[in-house]
């Protein structure tokens, strides 16, 4: 600052601000600063660097303050306004010491030029993070928050346009045409650029105000997670963990507000980042509550490696989904959607990943089959997945093919499915024979119904139903084949005559097989179980 130096060495003030040297005139600075004036009077001017260091003054802002003391024009902006306020306050640059002083000018600029504008307010809040801590007593942060919430209340689009979920129809928000205060800010600064220490309390206050539609708040929170966690490749894992835990705390639990894709991704990241159990459980519960809204590609997010832990995560999510529903009449349609979702996901896994191991395919197939039993009348989707898997793994031995086929219940194939499977050369011979007998059983039942004149009609069993089987079919199968496909966790059940029971009991009974051991003798489907308290599943 050679232009500001004084030639009188006795009145020179030599200080360093973050290793940047300044040579100033003591008297000139003292005219504007009550603190510098007091230090000079007490001959303690050496304490000034400590004051500047304590408030973490940056060289550029201090240079601006010094130029003001020398009578130069000061260029205030949203980038430097908080730092200028901080330095001018701690140096005592008030009207009481000198008229038309810097603190008054900075305060007026903040009130008239920064706070009325969304962009300037966001930029000032972001730029003055460190200085705001030194001005905590002035509650400037609250002032910024109130300003932003007021603007977002008039036009929630400033937070971003909501991403609509499937099956969710909401009327598009239209801002009040009489309020055009913030139209100039349409290319707006995004709140997601704020540090977490500001963003989280701001979102909490926005939700508490109830003046902003929650859909827009959720949009902003999801964007924040995307920027700082999902897309932040170079970010430190500790910082990511703080953000993902804060995002979980902020997100509401209302079903359908958040996209399934986002929830699956954040659940996966919360586990990989070793977030708190509350965070992992929070995302897991949200995922399970709207699993019926998910797509097969969403489930694939959880099983990118198809490892044991990945498959267990799918199992846990599905289990948690069923634990959330208890009313048969309202929930049957949701069970059907989830059963079809798992069939589609199994087909997706088999068709897209040639490296999918047999063990992983069987594990996913068992989950799918357990959900399908008692819910879907036909399970052609499982057959298609098995067919694709065998096609893409032509090197499998006959015993390995049988292992893959044990997730297939031939009795639950539709007539068209039976016709296709009977001609499928990729299927093991024993499976084809079972398909043949299942087809014959269908034909016999159809003829029997026609003879009875069609008196018994099936209402809801077009989509949902339970098969009735005969012991004689089992005997014929055993006689011709000598053996059956090995039963595993009730995926391919021995054919027994089934009693008609409620769909809800069927679902609960069949789904209970998910948590049994892999032993054949572990099946307890036909054993009545006492009601259990609802438990929360831990997502590890």
PAPANU-325797 format. One record per residue (C-alpha): residue number from 1; x, y, z. Coordinates in Angstrom, 1 decimal. Layout:
N
TIKE resi   east  north     up
TIKE  NUM      X      Y      Z
...
END
This chain:
540
TIKE resi   east  north     up
TIKE    1    0.0    0.0    0.0
TIKE    2    2.6    2.4   -1.1
TIKE    3    0.0    5.0   -2.0
TIKE    4   -1.2    5.0    1.6
TIKE    5    2.2    5.1    3.3
TIKE    6    3.2    8.2    5.4
TIKE    7    6.6    9.8    5.3
TIKE    8    6.6   10.6    9.0
TIKE    9    8.3    7.5   10.5
TIKE   10    7.2    8.4   14.0
TIKE   11    3.5    8.2   13.1
TIKE   12    3.8    5.0   11.0
TIKE   13    1.7    2.0   11.9
TIKE   14    3.3   -1.3   10.8
TIKE   15    1.1   -4.3   10.9
TIKE   16    0.7   -7.6    9.1
TIKE   17   -2.7   -9.0    8.2
TIKE   18   -2.3  -12.7    7.4
TIKE   19    1.3  -12.1    6.4
TIKE   20    0.4   -9.1    4.2
TIKE   21    2.3   -6.0    5.4
TIKE   22    0.5   -2.6    5.9
TIKE   23    2.3    0.8    6.6
TIKE   24   -0.3    3.3    7.7
TIKE   25   -0.6    6.6    9.5
TIKE   26   -1.7    6.1   13.0
TIKE   27   -3.5    9.5   13.3
TIKE   28   -5.4    9.0   10.0
TIKE   29   -6.7    5.6   11.1
TIKE   30   -7.5    6.9   14.6
TIKE   31   -9.7    9.6   13.2
TIKE   32  -12.1    7.0   12.0
TIKE   33  -11.5    4.2   14.5
TIKE   34  -12.3    4.7   18.2
TIKE   35  -10.3    1.6   19.1
TIKE   36   -7.2    2.7   17.4
TIKE   37   -7.6    6.2   19.0
TIKE   38   -7.9    4.6   22.4
TIKE   39   -4.9    2.4   21.8
TIKE   40   -2.8    5.4   20.8
TIKE   41   -3.8    7.3   23.9
TIKE   42   -2.9    4.4   26.1
TIKE   43    0.3    3.7   24.1
TIKE   44   -0.9    0.2   23.3
TIKE   45   -1.1    0.3   19.5
TIKE   46    0.8   -3.0   19.4
TIKE   47   -2.4   -4.7   20.4
TIKE   48   -4.1   -3.8   17.1
TIKE   49   -2.7   -6.8   15.2
TIKE   50   -4.1   -9.1   17.9
TIKE   51   -7.5   -7.6   17.5
TIKE   52   -7.4   -8.1   13.7
TIKE   53   -6.2  -11.6   14.1
TIKE   54   -9.0  -12.4   16.6
TIKE   55  -11.6  -11.3   14.1
TIKE   56   -9.8  -13.1   11.2
TIKE   57   -9.7  -10.0    9.1
TIKE   58   -8.6  -10.8    5.5
TIKE   59   -6.1   -8.5    3.7
TIKE   60   -8.5   -7.4    0.9
TIKE   61  -11.2   -6.2    3.3
TIKE   62   -8.7   -4.5    5.6
TIKE   63   -7.2   -2.7    2.6
TIKE   64  -10.7   -1.5    1.8
TIKE   65  -11.2   -0.2    5.4
TIKE   66   -7.9    1.5    5.3
TIKE   67   -8.7    3.3    2.0
TIKE   68  -11.9    4.5    3.6
TIKE   69   -9.9    6.1    6.4
TIKE   70   -7.8    7.9    3.8
TIKE   71  -10.8    9.3    2.1
TIKE   72  -10.9    6.9   -0.9
TIKE   73  -14.3    5.7   -2.3
TIKE   74  -15.3    2.3   -0.9
TIKE   75  -16.8   -0.3   -3.2
TIKE   76  -19.1   -2.3   -1.1
TIKE   77  -20.7   -5.6   -2.4
TIKE   78  -22.4   -8.7   -1.1
TIKE   79  -19.0  -10.5   -1.2
TIKE   80  -17.4   -8.1    1.3
TIKE   81  -20.3   -6.5    3.2
TIKE   82  -20.2   -8.9    6.2
TIKE   83  -16.4   -8.7    6.6
TIKE   84  -16.5   -4.9    6.3
TIKE   85  -19.3   -4.8    9.0
TIKE   86  -17.2   -7.0   11.2
TIKE   87  -13.9   -5.0   11.0
TIKE   88  -15.7   -1.6   11.2
TIKE   89  -17.6   -2.8   14.3
TIKE   90  -14.5   -4.1   16.1
TIKE   91  -12.5   -1.0   15.2
TIKE   92  -15.2    1.2   16.6
TIKE   93  -15.9    3.0   13.3
TIKE   94  -19.2    4.4   14.5
TIKE   95  -21.1    7.6   14.1
TIKE   96  -20.4    8.6   17.7
TIKE   97  -16.7    8.7   16.9
TIKE   98  -16.8   10.2   13.4
TIKE   99  -19.8   11.3   11.3
TIKE  100  -20.5    9.5    8.1
TIKE  101  -18.4    6.6    9.3
TIKE  102  -18.0    3.2    7.7
TIKE  103  -20.2    1.1   10.1
TIKE  104  -23.2    3.2    9.2
TIKE  105  -22.5    3.1    5.5
TIKE  106  -22.1   -0.7    5.6
TIKE  107  -25.3   -1.2    7.6
TIKE  108  -27.2    1.0    5.2
TIKE  109  -25.8   -0.9    2.2
TIKE  110  -26.8   -4.2    3.8
TIKE  111  -30.4   -3.0    4.4
TIKE  112  -31.0   -1.3    1.1
TIKE  113  -28.9   -3.2   -1.4
TIKE  114  -28.3   -6.7   -0.1
TIKE  115  -31.4   -7.9    1.9
TIKE  116  -34.0   -6.9   -0.7
TIKE  117  -32.3   -9.2   -3.3
TIKE  118  -32.4  -13.0   -3.1
TIKE  119  -29.1  -13.3   -5.0
TIKE  120  -27.3  -10.7   -2.9
TIKE  121  -28.6  -12.2    0.3
TIKE  122  -27.5  -15.7   -0.5
TIKE  123  -24.1  -14.5   -1.7
TIKE  124  -23.5  -12.4    1.4
TIKE  125  -24.5  -15.2    3.7
TIKE  126  -22.1  -17.6    1.9
TIKE  127  -19.2  -15.2    1.7
TIKE  128  -19.3  -13.9    5.2
TIKE  129  -19.4  -17.3    7.0
TIKE  130  -16.4  -16.6    9.3
TIKE  131  -17.2  -13.0   10.1
TIKE  132  -20.8  -13.8   11.0
TIKE  133  -19.5  -15.8   14.0
TIKE  134  -17.9  -12.6   15.4
TIKE  135  -21.2  -10.8   14.9
TIKE  136  -23.4  -13.4   16.6
TIKE  137  -24.7  -10.9   19.2
TIKE  138  -26.3   -8.9   16.3
TIKE  139  -28.4  -11.9   15.1
TIKE  140  -27.4  -11.1   11.5
TIKE  141  -27.9  -14.8   10.6
TIKE  142  -31.5  -14.6   11.7
TIKE  143  -31.9  -11.5    9.6
TIKE  144  -30.7  -13.3    6.6
TIKE  145  -32.8  -16.3    7.2
TIKE  146  -36.0  -14.2    7.7
TIKE  147  -35.2  -12.4    4.4
TIKE  148  -34.8  -15.6    2.4
TIKE  149  -37.8  -17.3    3.9
TIKE  150  -40.0  -14.3    3.1
TIKE  151  -38.8  -14.3   -0.5
TIKE  152  -39.3  -18.1   -0.9
TIKE  153  -42.8  -17.7    0.6
TIKE  154  -43.8  -15.4   -2.3
TIKE  155  -42.1  -17.5   -4.9
TIKE  156  -41.1  -21.1   -3.8
TIKE  157  -39.6  -21.7   -7.2
TIKE  158  -36.5  -20.0   -5.9
TIKE  159  -35.8  -23.3   -4.1
TIKE  160  -36.1  -25.3   -7.3
TIKE  161  -38.9  -27.0   -9.2
TIKE  162  -40.1  -30.2   -7.5
TIKE  163  -39.5  -33.5   -9.2
TIKE  164  -42.8  -35.3   -9.4
TIKE  165  -43.0  -38.9   -8.3
TIKE  166  -44.8  -41.6  -10.2
TIKE  167  -48.5  -41.8   -9.4
TIKE  168  -48.3  -38.4   -7.8
TIKE  169  -50.2  -35.5   -9.3
TIKE  170  -49.9  -32.0   -7.9
TIKE  171  -51.1  -28.8   -9.4
TIKE  172  -48.2  -26.6  -10.6
TIKE  173  -47.4  -23.7   -8.4
TIKE  174  -48.2  -20.3   -9.8
TIKE  175  -46.7  -17.2   -8.1
TIKE  176  -49.0  -14.4   -7.2
TIKE  177  -49.1  -12.1  -10.3
TIKE  178  -49.4   -9.1   -8.0
TIKE  179  -46.0   -9.8   -6.4
TIKE  180  -43.2   -9.3   -8.9
TIKE  181  -40.5   -8.3   -6.4
TIKE  182  -38.1  -11.1   -7.2
TIKE  183  -38.6  -11.6  -10.9
TIKE  184  -35.2  -10.1  -11.5
TIKE  185  -33.7  -12.9   -9.5
TIKE  186  -35.2  -15.7  -11.6
TIKE  187  -31.6  -16.8  -12.4
TIKE  188  -31.3  -17.2   -8.8
TIKE  189  -28.4  -18.1   -6.5
TIKE  190  -29.0  -21.6   -5.1
TIKE  191  -29.3  -22.2   -1.4
TIKE  192  -27.4  -25.4   -1.9
TIKE  193  -24.2  -23.4   -2.2
TIKE  194  -24.5  -22.5    1.5
TIKE  195  -22.3  -24.3    4.1
TIKE  196  -24.2  -26.9    6.1
TIKE  197  -24.0  -24.9    9.3
TIKE  198  -26.3  -22.3    7.6
TIKE  199  -28.3  -24.5    5.3
TIKE  200  -29.7  -26.9    7.9
TIKE  201  -31.1  -24.3   10.4
TIKE  202  -32.4  -22.3    7.4
TIKE  203  -34.4  -25.4    6.2
TIKE  204  -35.6  -26.1    9.7
TIKE  205  -36.9  -22.6   10.0
TIKE  206  -38.5  -22.7    6.5
TIKE  207  -40.4  -25.8    7.5
TIKE  208  -41.5  -24.3   10.8
TIKE  209  -42.8  -21.2    9.1
TIKE  210  -45.3  -23.3    7.1
TIKE  211  -45.4  -20.5    4.5
TIKE  212  -43.5  -22.5    1.8
TIKE  213  -44.9  -25.7    0.2
TIKE  214  -43.0  -28.7    1.6
TIKE  215  -42.5  -30.0   -2.0
TIKE  216  -40.1  -27.1   -2.7
TIKE  217  -38.2  -27.5    0.5
TIKE  218  -37.8  -31.2   -0.2
TIKE  219  -36.5  -30.3   -3.7
TIKE  220  -33.9  -28.1   -2.2
TIKE  221  -32.8  -30.7    0.3
TIKE  222  -32.5  -33.4   -2.4
TIKE  223  -30.4  -31.0   -4.5
TIKE  224  -28.2  -30.3   -1.5
TIKE  225  -27.5  -34.0   -1.0
TIKE  226  -26.8  -34.5   -4.7
TIKE  227  -24.2  -31.7   -4.7
TIKE  228  -22.4  -32.5   -1.5
TIKE  229  -22.8  -36.3   -1.3
TIKE  230  -24.1  -38.1   -4.4
TIKE  231  -22.0  -36.2   -7.0
TIKE  232  -19.2  -35.0   -4.7
TIKE  233  -16.4  -37.4   -5.9
TIKE  234  -13.5  -35.5   -4.3
TIKE  235  -15.2  -34.6   -1.1
TIKE  236  -13.9  -35.9    2.3
TIKE  237  -15.9  -38.8    3.6
TIKE  238  -16.3  -37.2    7.0
TIKE  239  -17.9  -34.1    5.4
TIKE  240  -20.2  -36.3    3.3
TIKE  241  -21.3  -38.2    6.4
TIKE  242  -22.2  -35.0    8.1
TIKE  243  -24.3  -33.9    5.1
TIKE  244  -26.1  -37.2    4.6
TIKE  245  -27.0  -37.3    8.3
TIKE  246  -28.3  -33.7    8.2
TIKE  247  -30.3  -34.5    5.0
TIKE  248  -31.9  -37.5    6.8
TIKE  249  -32.9  -35.2    9.7
TIKE  250  -34.4  -32.7    7.4
TIKE  251  -36.4  -34.9    5.1
TIKE  252  -40.1  -35.5    6.0
TIKE  253  -41.4  -39.0    6.3
TIKE  254  -44.5  -38.4    4.2
TIKE  255  -45.0  -41.1    1.6
TIKE  256  -44.4  -40.1   -2.0
TIKE  257  -42.8  -36.7   -1.4
TIKE  258  -39.3  -37.9   -2.3
TIKE  259  -38.3  -39.8   -5.4
TIKE  260  -37.5  -43.5   -4.9
TIKE  261  -34.3  -43.2   -6.8
TIKE  262  -33.0  -40.5   -4.4
TIKE  263  -34.0  -42.5   -1.4
TIKE  264  -32.2  -45.7   -2.6
TIKE  265  -29.1  -43.7   -3.4
TIKE  266  -29.0  -42.0   -0.1
TIKE  267  -29.6  -45.2    1.8
TIKE  268  -26.7  -46.8   -0.1
TIKE  269  -24.4  -43.9    0.7
TIKE  270  -25.4  -43.7    4.3
TIKE  271  -24.3  -47.3    4.7
TIKE  272  -21.0  -46.9    2.7
TIKE  273  -20.2  -43.7    4.7
TIKE  274  -20.9  -45.5    8.0
TIKE  275  -23.4  -42.9    9.0
TIKE  276  -25.2  -43.2   12.3
TIKE  277  -27.7  -46.0   12.8
TIKE  278  -30.5  -43.4   13.1
TIKE  279  -29.6  -42.1    9.7
TIKE  280  -29.4  -45.5    8.0
TIKE  281  -32.7  -46.6    9.6
TIKE  282  -34.4  -43.3    8.7
TIKE  283  -33.6  -43.8    5.0
TIKE  284  -34.4  -47.5    5.2
TIKE  285  -37.9  -46.8    6.6
TIKE  286  -38.6  -44.1    4.0
TIKE  287  -37.6  -46.6    1.2
TIKE  288  -39.7  -49.4    2.6
TIKE  289  -42.8  -47.1    3.0
TIKE  290  -42.9  -46.5   -0.8
TIKE  291  -41.3  -49.6   -2.2
TIKE  292  -44.4  -50.1   -4.3
TIKE  293  -43.6  -46.9   -6.2
TIKE  294  -40.0  -48.0   -7.1
TIKE  295  -38.7  -49.2  -10.4
TIKE  296  -36.4  -52.1  -11.1
TIKE  297  -33.5  -49.7  -11.7
TIKE  298  -34.1  -48.3   -8.2
TIKE  299  -33.6  -51.7   -6.6
TIKE  300  -30.5  -52.2   -8.7
TIKE  301  -28.9  -49.3   -6.8
TIKE  302  -28.8  -51.4   -3.7
TIKE  303  -27.2  -54.4   -5.5
TIKE  304  -24.5  -53.0   -7.7
TIKE  305  -22.1  -55.6   -6.6
TIKE  306  -24.6  -58.3   -6.0
TIKE  307  -22.6  -59.3   -2.9
TIKE  308  -24.0  -61.0    0.2
TIKE  309  -24.5  -57.7    2.0
TIKE  310  -26.2  -56.1   -1.0
TIKE  311  -28.7  -58.9   -1.3
TIKE  312  -29.3  -58.9    2.5
TIKE  313  -30.1  -55.2    2.1
TIKE  314  -32.8  -56.0   -0.4
TIKE  315  -34.1  -58.6    1.9
TIKE  316  -34.2  -56.1    4.8
TIKE  317  -36.0  -53.4    2.7
TIKE  318  -38.6  -55.9    1.5
TIKE  319  -39.1  -57.2    5.1
TIKE  320  -39.5  -53.7    6.4
TIKE  321  -42.1  -52.9    3.6
TIKE  322  -44.4  -55.7    4.8
TIKE  323  -44.0  -54.7    8.4
TIKE  324  -45.5  -51.3    7.6
TIKE  325  -48.8  -52.6    6.5
TIKE  326  -51.5  -54.6    8.4
TIKE  327  -54.8  -53.9    6.6
TIKE  328  -55.5  -56.6    4.1
TIKE  329  -58.1  -54.7    2.0
TIKE  330  -55.9  -51.6    1.6
TIKE  331  -52.6  -53.3    1.2
TIKE  332  -53.2  -56.2   -1.3
TIKE  333  -52.7  -54.0   -4.3
TIKE  334  -49.4  -52.8   -2.8
TIKE  335  -48.2  -56.3   -2.3
TIKE  336  -49.0  -57.1   -6.0
TIKE  337  -47.0  -54.1   -7.1
TIKE  338  -44.0  -55.1   -5.0
TIKE  339  -44.2  -58.7   -6.2
TIKE  340  -44.2  -57.6   -9.8
TIKE  341  -41.4  -55.1   -9.0
TIKE  342  -39.2  -58.0   -7.7
TIKE  343  -39.9  -60.1  -10.7
TIKE  344  -39.0  -57.3  -13.1
TIKE  345  -35.8  -56.6  -11.0
TIKE  346  -34.8  -60.3  -11.2
TIKE  347  -35.2  -60.2  -14.9
TIKE  348  -33.2  -57.0  -15.1
TIKE  349  -30.4  -58.5  -13.0
TIKE  350  -30.3  -61.6  -15.2
TIKE  351  -30.3  -59.8  -18.5
TIKE  352  -27.9  -56.9  -17.8
TIKE  353  -25.2  -58.5  -15.8
TIKE  354  -23.5  -61.5  -17.4
TIKE  355  -21.2  -61.7  -14.4
TIKE  356  -24.1  -62.3  -12.0
TIKE  357  -23.1  -65.4  -10.0
TIKE  358  -25.4  -68.4   -9.6
TIKE  359  -25.5  -67.9   -5.8
TIKE  360  -26.6  -64.3   -6.1
TIKE  361  -29.3  -65.1   -8.7
TIKE  362  -30.7  -67.8   -6.5
TIKE  363  -30.7  -65.6   -3.4
TIKE  364  -32.6  -62.8   -5.3
TIKE  365  -34.9  -65.4   -6.9
TIKE  366  -35.8  -66.9   -3.5
TIKE  367  -36.8  -63.4   -2.2
TIKE  368  -38.9  -62.9   -5.3
TIKE  369  -40.5  -66.3   -5.1
TIKE  370  -41.3  -65.9   -1.4
TIKE  371  -43.1  -62.6   -2.2
TIKE  372  -44.9  -64.0   -5.2
TIKE  373  -46.4  -67.0   -3.4
TIKE  374  -49.8  -66.2   -2.1
TIKE  375  -49.9  -62.8   -3.9
TIKE  376  -49.6  -63.3   -7.7
TIKE  377  -51.6  -66.1   -9.3
TIKE  378  -49.0  -66.5  -12.0
TIKE  379  -45.2  -66.1  -11.7
TIKE  380  -44.2  -66.0  -15.4
TIKE  381  -41.8  -63.2  -14.5
TIKE  382  -39.6  -65.6  -12.5
TIKE  383  -39.7  -68.1  -15.4
TIKE  384  -38.5  -65.4  -17.8
TIKE  385  -35.7  -64.4  -15.5
TIKE  386  -34.6  -68.0  -15.1
TIKE  387  -34.7  -68.4  -18.9
TIKE  388  -32.6  -65.3  -19.5
TIKE  389  -30.1  -66.3  -16.8
TIKE  390  -29.6  -69.8  -18.3
TIKE  391  -29.2  -68.2  -21.8
TIKE  392  -26.5  -65.9  -20.6
TIKE  393  -24.8  -68.6  -18.6
TIKE  394  -24.7  -71.4  -21.1
TIKE  395  -21.7  -73.0  -19.5
TIKE  396  -23.6  -74.1  -16.4
TIKE  397  -23.7  -77.8  -15.6
TIKE  398  -27.0  -79.7  -15.3
TIKE  399  -26.9  -79.6  -11.5
TIKE  400  -26.2  -75.9  -11.6
TIKE  401  -29.1  -75.4  -13.9
TIKE  402  -31.3  -77.3  -11.5
TIKE  403  -30.0  -75.0   -8.7
TIKE  404  -31.1  -71.9  -10.7
TIKE  405  -34.5  -73.5  -11.5
TIKE  406  -35.4  -74.2   -7.9
TIKE  407  -36.7  -70.6   -7.6
TIKE  408  -39.3  -71.5  -10.2
TIKE  409  -42.7  -72.9   -9.2
TIKE  410  -44.0  -74.7  -12.3
TIKE  411  -47.5  -74.8  -10.9
TIKE  412  -47.7  -71.0  -10.9
TIKE  413  -47.0  -70.6  -14.7
TIKE  414  -49.8  -69.4  -16.8
TIKE  415  -51.0  -71.5  -19.8
TIKE  416  -48.8  -69.5  -22.1
TIKE  417  -45.9  -69.8  -19.7
TIKE  418  -46.3  -73.5  -19.6
TIKE  419  -46.4  -73.8  -23.4
TIKE  420  -43.2  -71.8  -23.7
TIKE  421  -41.4  -73.7  -20.9
TIKE  422  -42.4  -77.1  -22.3
TIKE  423  -40.5  -76.2  -25.5
TIKE  424  -37.5  -74.6  -23.8
TIKE  425  -34.4  -76.6  -24.4
TIKE  426  -32.4  -74.6  -21.9
TIKE  427  -34.5  -76.0  -19.0
TIKE  428  -33.4  -79.2  -17.3
TIKE  429  -35.5  -82.2  -18.4
TIKE  430  -36.9  -82.7  -14.9
TIKE  431  -38.2  -79.2  -14.9
TIKE  432  -39.8  -79.6  -18.3
TIKE  433  -41.6  -82.7  -17.0
TIKE  434  -43.0  -80.8  -14.1
TIKE  435  -44.1  -78.0  -16.4
TIKE  436  -45.9  -80.7  -18.5
TIKE  437  -47.8  -82.0  -15.4
TIKE  438  -48.7  -78.5  -14.3
TIKE  439  -50.1  -77.9  -17.8
TIKE  440  -52.2  -81.0  -17.6
TIKE  441  -53.5  -80.0  -14.2
TIKE  442  -54.6  -76.7  -15.6
TIKE  443  -56.4  -78.4  -18.5
TIKE  444  -58.2  -80.8  -16.1
TIKE  445  -59.3  -78.0  -13.8
TIKE  446  -60.6  -76.0  -16.8
TIKE  447  -62.6  -79.0  -18.1
TIKE  448  -64.0  -79.6  -14.6
TIKE  449  -65.2  -76.0  -14.3
TIKE  450  -66.9  -76.2  -17.7
TIKE  451  -68.7  -79.4  -16.6
TIKE  452  -70.0  -77.7  -13.5
TIKE  453  -71.4  -75.0  -15.7
TIKE  454  -69.1  -72.3  -14.5
TIKE  455  -71.0  -71.9  -11.2
TIKE  456  -67.9  -71.1   -9.2
TIKE  457  -66.4  -67.9  -10.5
TIKE  458  -63.1  -66.3   -9.4
TIKE  459  -63.3  -62.6   -8.4
TIKE  460  -60.0  -61.2   -7.3
TIKE  461  -58.0  -64.3   -8.1
TIKE  462  -57.3  -63.1  -11.7
TIKE  463  -54.5  -61.2  -10.1
TIKE  464  -54.3  -62.8   -6.6
TIKE  465  -55.0  -66.4   -5.7
TIKE  466  -53.9  -69.7   -4.2
TIKE  467  -53.5  -72.9   -6.2
TIKE  468  -55.3  -76.0   -5.1
TIKE  469  -53.2  -79.1   -5.8
TIKE  470  -53.7  -82.9   -5.6
TIKE  471  -51.5  -85.6   -4.0
TIKE  472  -51.9  -87.8   -7.1
TIKE  473  -50.0  -85.3   -9.3
TIKE  474  -47.1  -85.5   -6.8
TIKE  475  -47.1  -89.3   -6.9
TIKE  476  -47.1  -89.3  -10.7
TIKE  477  -44.2  -86.9  -10.8
TIKE  478  -42.2  -88.9   -8.3
TIKE  479  -42.8  -92.1  -10.1
TIKE  480  -41.7  -90.8  -13.5
TIKE  481  -38.8  -88.6  -12.3
TIKE  482  -37.6  -90.5   -9.3
TIKE  483  -37.0  -87.3   -7.6
TIKE  484  -38.2  -83.7   -7.5
TIKE  485  -36.4  -80.4   -7.6
TIKE  486  -34.9  -79.8   -4.2
TIKE  487  -37.1  -77.6   -2.0
TIKE  488  -35.4  -74.5   -0.6
TIKE  489  -37.0  -72.1    1.8
TIKE  490  -40.4  -73.0    0.4
TIKE  491  -39.7  -71.6   -3.0
TIKE  492  -40.7  -74.8   -4.7
TIKE  493  -43.3  -76.4   -2.4
TIKE  494  -44.3  -80.0   -2.4
TIKE  495  -47.8  -80.2   -3.9
TIKE  496  -50.3  -80.4   -1.0
TIKE  497  -54.0  -79.7   -1.0
TIKE  498  -54.3  -76.1    0.2
TIKE  499  -57.1  -74.6    2.2
TIKE  500  -58.5  -71.3    1.1
TIKE  501  -57.4  -68.6    3.5
TIKE  502  -57.3  -64.8    3.5
TIKE  503  -54.8  -63.2    1.2
TIKE  504  -53.3  -61.3    4.1
TIKE  505  -52.5  -64.6    6.0
TIKE  506  -51.1  -66.1    2.9
TIKE  507  -48.7  -63.2    2.4
TIKE  508  -47.6  -63.1    6.0
TIKE  509  -47.2  -66.9    6.1
TIKE  510  -45.2  -67.1    2.8
TIKE  511  -43.2  -64.0    3.5
TIKE  512  -42.1  -65.5    6.8
TIKE  513  -40.0  -67.9    4.9
TIKE  514  -37.5  -65.1    4.1
TIKE  515  -36.1  -65.1    7.6
TIKE  516  -35.8  -68.9    8.0
TIKE  517  -32.6  -70.8    7.5
TIKE  518  -31.7  -72.3    4.2
TIKE  519  -32.4  -75.8    5.4
TIKE  520  -35.3  -77.7    3.9
TIKE  521  -36.6  -78.6    7.3
TIKE  522  -36.6  -74.9    8.3
TIKE  523  -39.9  -74.2    6.6
TIKE  524  -42.6  -73.3    9.1
TIKE  525  -45.1  -72.0    6.6
TIKE  526  -47.9  -74.3    7.8
TIKE  527  -47.3  -73.5   11.5
TIKE  528  -49.5  -70.9   13.1
TIKE  529  -47.5  -68.1   14.5
TIKE  530  -48.5  -65.7   17.3
TIKE  531  -48.7  -62.0   16.6
TIKE  532  -45.5  -60.1   17.1
TIKE  533  -44.8  -56.5   17.8
TIKE  534  -43.7  -54.4   14.9
TIKE  535  -39.9  -54.1   14.9
TIKE  536  -37.6  -51.6   13.3
TIKE  537  -35.1  -53.1   10.9
TIKE  538  -31.5  -51.9   11.2
TIKE  539  -29.8  -51.1    7.9
TIKE  540  -26.2  -52.0    8.2
END
